[in-house]
Amino acid sequence: MEPPPQRTFEFEDGGFITLVILISVAFAFLLAPYFGAVLWGVIAAIMFQPMTARLARKLGGRANLATSIVLLGLVAVFVVPTILLGISLVNEATSLYNQITSGEINIGKMIHDLHAALPSSVRRFIAQYGLTDFARLRNEFGSSITSSLQGIAGRLLTVGQGALSFIAGLGVMLYLSYFLLRDGDRYGSLVQDALPLHHETRDSLIQHFLLVVRATMRGTVVVAVVQGLLGGIIFSLLGIEGALIWGVMMGFFSLLPAVGTGIIWVPTAIYLFATGEMAKGAILVFCGMFIIGMVDNVLRPILVGRDTRMPDFVVLIATLAGLELFGLNGFVIGPVIAALFMAVWTQQRERKLAKAAAAAADETTGEANAEAHPS
């Protein structure tokens, strides 16, 4: 019996693939208004689905109960504190903005005092570049600070006007998280079976994707929260105005390698030294270097591990580009895309080397057979 003829790629196959792509793009466009909610729902499932599965086994297979417990824990630990932090941040920004506009905080005087406290050689260096126009510096620096604070405070009105949209997005995220936490393995298998890749490549990329997402969230979010919390507490204990805002900014800048929290506490320490607050400046430098700074050196290797470490310049560029393109969600999307880019090209290199090795082995075998059986 002759084997059935091999099926070749036909026009209908190309048409179906085109249809799949078009429908997928249309579905992505449909989900665009809730992109952030879907993204964080998927991330929550990736991070906590294994925990949910273990809890369900301990509860005798009651998956609904286990999922509800985990989801309530996520709301209590992440959602509620984030909302409270946002409210407190808006209130503090509004208060700081009012203090600046009322003259209670005089930015011009702060700049003048800082200049007067500098050594004469530094003042001469500054004068060479025409940076002694305090009125202009006060207007430019002060206007930038007040506009930033005004933007943060203005979020209060935006949140009030967009409360329904926010509630809808939060509901979508929690609703999606529930089903993904409960049935994540089944949905993952469906996606895995549908991917048009060889199973070795497919499984490797999926595992790498999950590993990178978990490592990014652990090594980025946890470190950012800890550094921001420590920075805010230290600033508050030192009596620095706007400690909550500075703490949030330190947490944000900790996302950027080679920049880090030093972009906030180093200028503040310089100002404290220049204005005669030697003790506070020394305490801030010590805490910045050995408490805030060491968090990154100690926690990140433990939480991330070496398998997913990327070069710092890749992380920096990917994070900045992700923030520019996707907003706050970009601090996750950027590094994940960069990691997958490196993984895909690493696999391409390995496949090319494997093919070359196989070709060399076949050539060696052919030469051996020719020597063993000369004509």
N, C-alpha and C positions, 0 to 999 in steps of 0.2 A: 504493500500500500504506500503510495507516494505521500510525503508530508504535505500539509496544507501550505499553499503559497504564502510567503511573507507579505504582510500588509504594508504597503508603502504610504508615505505621507500624502494625503489627498487634499484637494481644495476645501472640502468640508471641514477637515481638521483645522486648517488655518482660519476658516470662518468661525468655528467654535471658540478657538483660542482668542480671536479678536473680540468676540462677544463676551467672553469671560473677563477680559481686560476692561472693556467698556463698562460692563455692569459693576465691576469692582471699583472703578474710578467714580462712577455715579453714586455708589453706596458710600464711598469715602467722602464725597462732596456732601451727601445727605447728613453724615455724622459730624461735619465740620463745626456746626454751632456748639456741639458738646464734645469737641475733641479733648479738652482738658479732663472732663468728667470720665470719658472712656479710657483715656490714658491712665489716670490714677486708679480707676477700677481694675484695669489689667495689672498694673503694678502691685496693687494690694493683693490680688489673687496670686501673682508670682511669688510675693514675699511670704504670704501667710497660708497658702493652700496646703503645704505639707503639715503645718501645725494643725490645721482644721482636720485633715485626714487622721492624724494621730489622736486627736481629741475624740473624733467620731468612733474610732476603734475602742477607746477607753470607755465610751458611753454605750457600748454594745451595738454599734452600727447606727445610732440615731444621728444621721448626717444633718438633718434640719436643726436639731438642738445644738449640735456642735458649731454649725455655721452661724447660728444666731448669737451664741456666746462670743465667738471670735469677732463678729461684726460689731457687737455692742462694746467689746473691749477696744476695737479700733476707734470707734466714735469717742469713747471716754478718754483715750490716751492721745489721739491725734486731732480729731475734728474739733472737739470742744476747746482744748487749749489753743488751737490755731485761731479760732474765732475770737476768743478772749484776748489773745495777743494782738490781733488786728485792731480790736476796739481800743485797747490800751495804747497802741502805737498811734492811732489817729488822735486820741485825746492828748497825748504828750506832744505830738507834732503841733497841734493847735495851740497848746499852752506855750510852747517854745516860740512859735510864730508870733503870738501876741506879745511876748516879752521883748522880742526883737523890734517889732513895729512900734511898741510903746517907749522904747529907749531904755527899758530896764536892763537889757543886755546890749551893750554898746560895742558893736563890732569895730567901729573906727578906733575907739579907745584901746581895744584889745590889740589891734594891729600896731598902734603907736607905742604901747607899752612893750610889745614884743621887739620892736625896732630899737627902742631905747635900751633894752636889756642886752642887746647883742654886743659882742666885742667891736672895737673901733675898726679893726681890719675887715670884719664881715660887713659893717655898715658902709665902708668905702667901696667894697666889692659890689654891694647892692646899688650904691649910688651910680656906679659906672654904667649900669644897665637901666638907669632911670626909674628905679622901683621905689623912689621916695615920695611919689605923688600919693599921699595917704588918702586924699579925697577920692581919687579915681579907684584906688585899691578897695577902699571901703564901699564905694558904690558897686563895683563889679563883684567883689567877694560877697558883700552883704546881699546884693540882689539875687545872686545865685543861690545862697542859702535860703533866703526867704521864699524864693519861687519854688525851691524843692520842698520846703516845709508846707507851703501853700498847696502844692500838688498832693502831698500826703494827706493834709487835712481835707482837701477837696474830695478825697475818696469817700469820706463820710456821706456826702450828698449822693455820690455815685452809687454807693452801696444801698442807700435808702431808696433811690430810684430803681435800682436793678435788683431789689430784694427778691422779686418773684423769679427772675432769671437765675439768681444765685441758689435759691431753694430748689429750683428745677434741676440745675446742674448737680447739686449735692444729692438730690434724690436719685438721679440717673446713676451717679457714681456708686452709691450705696446699694441700689437695686442690682446693678451689674455685678458689683463685688459679691453680693450674696450668691448668685448663681454660679459665678466663676469659682468661688471658694468651695461651693458644694460639689460642683460637677466639673471642676477644672481638668481633671485627668481625661474625662470623656471628650470634652471639647478640644483638648490638646491633641488627642489621638486623631480626631476628625481632621484638624488642620494639618497634622503631620502626614496623614495618608493622602491628602489632596495636593501637597506640594510637588511640583514637577521636577524633583531632584532625585539623584541616586540615593538609596537609603543611607549609605555611609556618609555622604556629604550632608544630607538632610539632618540626620541625627546629630552629627558633629556641630552643625551650625545652630540647631535648636538648643543643644546643651550649652554652647558658648553664649548664646543670647540670654538664656536664663541665668547663667553664671555672671554675666556682665551686669545685667539689671540688678541682681541681688547685691553684687559687690559695689555697684555705683550707689545704690540706695544706702547700704550700710556705711560705706566709706565716705560718702558725701553728706548725706542728711545727718547722720549721727554726729560726725565730726563738726559740721556746721552748727548744729544745735548746742553741742557741748561748748564749743569755742564762743559762740554768741552769748550763751548763758553766763559763762565765766567772765567774759569781757564786760557784759552789762553789770554783773555784780561788783566787779572791781571798780568800774567807773562810778557806780553808785556809792560804794564805800569811800571813794576818794572825793566825793562831793562834786563830781563833774555834771553839769547840766545836761539833760537829755540822755541819761544813761541807757534808757530802753532803746532809743533810736540808735545810739552808737553800738549797742549790743547786737541789734538786728543787722546793722550794716557790717559788723565784724563777721557775723554768721554768713552773710551773703558773700563777702569778699573771701571768706575761707574756701569757697568753691573754686577759686582761681589759684592754681599753683603759680609759684614765683611772685605772687602778689600778696595773697593771704591777708590776715588780720592786721599785719604791720602797717598797711596803708591808713589805718585809723589810729592805732595806739602810738605809733612812732611820732607823727606830727603833734599829737596831744602831749606826749612826754617832752618833746622839744619846747613846746609852748610853756609847760610847767617849769622846766629848767630856766628858760629865758625870763620868766616873770618872777623868779625867786622862790618858787615852790619846789625847793630841792628835794625835800623828803618825799613829797607826792610823786615827783618825777622819777626818783630812784625806785620807789615802790612799783610804779607803773612799768618801768623798764624791766625790773626783775620779774614781775608777773607776766609781762608780755613775752619774755624770752623763755622762762622756765615753767610757766603754768599754761598760758594760752598757746604758746608756740609748740610746747612739747606734746600737747594733745594730738596734734597732727602726726608727729613723729612716732608716737606710741600707739594710738588707736588705729590709725589708718592701715598700717601693715597687718595688725591683728584682724581687722574687719574685712579687709580686701583680700589679703594674701598676695602671693607673688604671681600666681597664674594669670591674673587679669591686669597686672600692672602695665600701663602704657607709658611711653616717654612723656615727661611733664609738658614738653612743648606741644605734643599732640593733644593732651588733655586740655591745655590752656586754649588753644585755637578752637578745638571742637566745642568747648563750653561757651566761649565768647560768641562763636558763630551760632550755636544753638539758642543762646539767649536772644541774639539779634533776630533770628528767624521765628522762633516759637515762644518768645517771652519767657516767663519763669519756668515753663515746662521744658525749656531747652537745656537746662542744666542736667537733665536726665537723657533727653533725646540726643543731644550732641555727642557726649561720650559713648553712648550705645552705638550710634551710627559709626563713629570712628573705630570702635572696637570690632564691629562686624566687618567694616572695610578691611581692617588688618587681618581678621580671621579668614575672609574670603580669599585674599591674595596669598596668605600663608598656605591655605589649602591648594590654591592653584600652583604654587611653587612645589608643594609636596607631590601633587599629582604629576607634574612635569618631570620631577626627579625620579618618581617611581616608573614612569614610562621609559625614561632614558635608561634606568637600571635594568628594566625588563628587556629592552632592545639590546643592551650590551650582553645580558645573559643569554639571549637567543643567539646572538652572533657568536659568543664563545662556544655554545653548545653545537652550533653548526660547524665551526672550525674543528672541534673535537671529533665530531662524527666523520668529517671529511678525512681527518688524519687516520682514524680507526678503519675506515673502509676506502682506501685509495682506489681509484678506477684503474 
